[in-house]
Amino acid sequence: MATASQPAAPTLIGSVQRALRLLEAVGSHGDGAPAKQLAREAGLPLSTAYHLLRTLAYEGYLRREKGVFILGDAAARLVGGGAVQNRRTKIEDSLAHWRDAIGLPIYFALYREGEIELVSVADAPAAPAVEEWADFRETGHAHAVGQCLLSQLDPKSRQEHLDRHPVQALTPYTVRNQKALLDRLGGIGRMEPLVERQEYALGTVCGAIPITVGSTAAALAVSLPLHQEERLLPAVEWLRNEAGMLFSSLALSISI
């Protein structure tokens, strides 16, 4: 009986424990192992091991090939999911570190499945992010993040995006029309930074840098009040140096 100084033991599900031991046993054999060997290594009766192995195979966590069991796609997704989460956490931690280092909001975005996706923003009361008053996905022509992503696309993909999300004036400074936007993007080197001034939000300037993330177009950006514009280019250059080291170390083929 549990006492105040001796907490009750947790309720454990034996069948789950046994299944996990079998998964660990299978995972220790790169070329797979037969049921009898797995049962022995997991310390289970052969009949119990057979039952659990069949269940795990049915659910996709194992696969049986030529008399041996190997890890299945579902198990690989669990492992991959952990790796993706680790990468996401490292990116978010880095954004927060950069925000604190330069005192500016930091944005990270991807171009995925034909749309602009703002993945993460690190801001603070003293360094607030730009308010998304017009849908970021539909106004890529007007903000530095979107323009930076569009500049990395091939001409066909870029045109398809603009067909879905036509150029429209958000402020008096927004690029005038599609031709003017394409001329601007065409004059930018594929990995050059991009700056926009009050095109998305009045009183705000923004700079974005392209990031190599496998085959996915990605961008990091900072924003500033217009009266602090002299800080923009030094901040963009600093961010480009820091980001290059991070993304090279992660070697991302991103799916976050």
Secondary structure, 3 states (H helix, E strand, C coil): CCECCECCCCCCCHHHHHHHHHHHHHHCCCCCECHHHHHHHHCCCHHHHHHHHHHHHHCCCEEEECCEEEECHHHHHHHHHHHHHHHHHHHHHHHHHHHHHHCCCEEEEEEECCEEEEEEEECECCECCCCCCCCCCCCCCCCHHHHHHHHCCCHHHHHHHHHHCCCCCCCCCCCCCHHHHHHHHHCCCCCCCEEEECCCCCCEEEEEEEEEECCEEEEEEEEEEHHHHHHHHHHHHHHHHHHHHHHHHHCCCCCC
